[in-house]
C-alpha cells in the first residue's frame, strides 16, 4: 500500500477530527508544500496575503498544530522570538543543536534518541503526536575558546 502524501495525511487527520478541508486550509498546505525554508506563522500569513489569499491569521495559527500532528511540518529553530517550522519532507525528520554563543544550528538525526523516546512514551502510556527536540550548548568552535 502506498504511503499517503502530505496533503492526504492532512486531509485524513482533519477527517478523523471531524474538521473540514476548507479552501483556506487547502491554500495553506499548498503554500507550505512550496516552501523550502524555515518559516513562522506570521511570515506564512503575510506570504499568503501577498498572493491575494483571504486567510485569517487565526486560521494559520489554528492549523499549524494540525500540520505538526500529521507530520507535514516540524518545529525548527529561529531567532528565539517566535516559533519556526519547516517541512518534514525536505530533509526528513531531524532535531537541532543550537550554540548559545555563536548561534550555529546543527541538524542531526539519532535513531537511538527516537527509540528511547518511543520506549519512554510506552512506559508511561503516553501517545506521542510530535516532538520538538533541541539541544542548547556550545559548538566545537566555541567550546574551544
ABEGO torsion letter per residue (X at the ends): XBBBBAAAAAAAAAAAAGBBBBAAAAAAAAAAAABABBBBAAAAAAAAAAAGBABBAAAAAAAAAAAAAAGABBBBBBAGABBBBBBAAAAEBBBBBBBAAAGBBBBBBBAAAAAAAAAAAAAAGBBBABBBBBBBBBBAAAAAX
